[in-house]
């Protein structure tokens, strides 16, 4: 879930709360495993301001009041420092989040060759892998196994998905990699015996 693009930041919690109230009243909600609170899409102007620890703590607490299923916060990879990332992560859990998704697409186009750096929007895929692994390691250390962590970003192969599980992720999300690797991704991941014990 994300706020509407025309909703001002001070009213963002109202958007999330309304969506969660609709889900809570829907009989299909019992089939939902978790709900992702997206505060990190680069395509919604100003959305990432909600990652500020004060705003985030209150937003999560508001959502938690009406959420019919566990809330996971989807964070950006573009933090100014490790301290800032850790502070944001802590605020999410203080507010009542029950997990985190690390991470969304990046706006750091320096990860691309110079000829491609002028393109706008969020960048996903292989260039994001190193940063996603780095943030996962930090999150695993900071949360000490108390909350589920979902790793996303740059998962281009079953080998990479296995690596994320070995680093401490509880789940792995695959987007761009599923397109380029193909529909055998999940089946090929199953060839690793450790996958079953780590998942």
C-alpha positions in Angstrom: 0.0 0.0 0.0 1.2 3.5 -0.8 -0.3 7.0 -0.4 -2.0 8.7 -3.3 0.3 10.9 -5.4 -1.8 14.0 -4.7 -2.2 13.4 -1.0 0.0 15.8 1.1 2.4 14.1 3.5 0.5 15.3 6.6 -2.5 13.4 5.3 -0.6 10.3 4.2 -1.7 8.2 7.2 -5.3 8.7 6.3 -4.7 7.0 2.9 -3.0 4.0 4.5 -5.6 3.8 7.2 -8.5 3.9 4.7 -7.0 1.1 2.6 -6.4 -1.0 5.6 -10.0 -0.5 6.8 -11.2 -1.7 3.5 -9.1 -4.8 3.7 -10.2 -5.5 7.3 -13.8 -5.6 6.1 -13.1 -7.9 3.2 -13.6 -11.6 3.6 -10.6 -12.2 1.3 -8.3 -10.7 4.0 -7.9 -14.1 5.5 -5.8 -15.1 2.5 -3.3 -12.3 2.9 -0.1 -13.3 4.6 1.2 -9.8 5.2 0.6 -6.2 4.1 3.5 -4.1 2.7 3.5 -0.4 3.7 5.4 1.2 0.9 7.1 4.4 2.0 9.9 4.1 -0.5 8.7 4.3 -4.1 10.7 6.9 -6.0 7.8 7.4 -8.3 5.6 9.1 -5.8 6.9 12.6 -5.1 7.9 13.1 -1.5 6.9 9.7 -0.4 10.4 8.8 1.1 10.0 11.7 3.6 7.8 9.2 5.5 10.9 7.2 6.3 12.0 9.9 8.7 11.9 8.2 12.1 9.4 10.5 13.7 6.9 10.4 10.9 7.4 6.6 10.4 6.8 5.6 14.0 3.5 7.5 14.0 2.4 6.2 10.6 3.0 2.6 11.6 1.3 3.0 14.9 -1.8 4.4 13.1 -1.8 1.6 10.5 -1.4 -1.1 13.2 -4.6 0.0 14.8 -6.7 -1.2 11.9 -4.5 -3.7 10.0 -6.1 -7.1 9.5 -2.7 -8.8 8.9 1.0 -8.2 9.9 2.5 -5.0 8.6 5.9 -5.0 6.8 7.6 -1.7 6.0 9.3 -1.5 2.5 12.4 0.7 2.8 14.5 2.4 0.2 18.2 1.7 -0.4 19.1 5.3 -0.5 20.0 6.3 3.0 22.6 9.0 3.7 24.3 6.8 6.3 24.1 3.5 8.1 23.0 5.4 11.2 20.0 6.9 9.4 19.0 3.5 8.1 19.2 1.9 11.5 17.2 4.7 13.1 14.5 4.3 10.4 14.4 0.5 11.0 14.1 1.0 14.7 11.3 3.5 14.4 9.3 1.1 12.2 9.5 -1.6 14.9 8.8 0.8 17.7 5.6 1.8 15.9 4.5 -1.8 15.7 5.8 -3.1 12.3 6.1 -6.9 12.2 8.8 -7.1 9.5 10.7 -5.2 6.9 11.2 -5.5 3.1 14.8 -4.5 2.1 14.9 -2.9 -0.4 13.0 -0.9 -3.0 14.4 0.5 -6.2 17.2 3.1 -6.0 17.5 6.6 -7.4 21.3 6.4 -7.5 21.9 6.1 -11.2 25.7 6.3 -10.7 25.4 2.5 -10.5 24.9 2.5 -14.3 27.3 3.3 -17.1 27.5 7.0 -17.9 25.5 6.7 -21.0 22.5 5.5 -19.0 22.7 7.7 -16.0 20.4 10.4 -17.4 17.3 8.2 -17.2 14.9 9.0 -14.4 12.8 6.8 -12.1 13.7 3.9 -9.8 16.5 1.6 -10.8 16.2 -2.1 -10.1 18.0 -5.3 -11.2 21.7 -6.3 -10.9 23.1 -2.8 -10.2 21.2 -2.9 -6.9 22.4 -6.2 -5.7 25.4 -5.1 -3.7 23.5 -2.4 -1.9 20.6 -4.7 -1.1 23.0 -7.3 0.4 24.7 -4.6 2.5 21.4 -3.3 3.9 20.2 -6.9 4.6 23.4 -7.6 6.6 22.8 -4.5 8.7 19.1 -5.2 9.2 19.9 -8.8 10.3 22.4 -7.5 12.8 20.1 -4.8 14.1 17.0 -6.9 14.5 18.8 -10.0 15.9 16.2 -12.4 14.5 13.3 -10.7 16.3 11.4 -9.7 13.1 11.0 -11.3 9.7 13.2 -9.7 6.9 12.3 -9.9 3.2 15.2 -9.3 0.8 14.6 -7.7 -2.5 16.6 -5.9 -5.2 19.0 -7.4 -7.6 17.9 -11.0 -7.1 18.8 -12.2 -10.7 19.3 -15.9 -10.1 18.5 -18.8 -7.8 22.1 -18.6 -6.6 21.5 -14.9 -5.5 18.3 -15.8 -3.8 20.1 -18.6 -1.9 22.8 -16.1 -0.9 20.1 -13.8 0.6 18.7 -16.6 2.6 22.1 -17.5 3.9 22.7 -13.9 4.9 19.6 -14.1 7.1 16.6 -13.2 5.0 13.4 -15.0 5.9 11.9 -14.5 2.4 13.2 -13.3 -0.9 11.2 -11.2 -3.4 12.0 -11.6 -7.1 10.8 -9.1 -9.7 13.2 -8.2 -12.5 15.2 -11.4 -12.1 12.0 -13.4 -12.8 11.7 -11.8 -16.1 15.3 -12.3 -17.2 15.8 -15.7 -15.7 12.4 -17.0 -16.6 9.6 -19.1 -15.0 12.0 -21.8 -13.9 13.4 -19.5 -11.2 11.5 -21.1 -8.2 12.0 -24.6 -9.5 15.8 -24.1 -9.9 16.0 -22.5 -6.5 14.5 -25.8 -5.1 17.6 -27.7 -6.2 19.5 -26.3 -3.2 18.9 -28.6 -0.2 19.6 -25.7 2.2 16.7 -23.7 0.7 14.2 -25.9 2.5 15.8 -25.5 5.8 16.4 -21.7 5.4 12.9 -20.9 4.2 
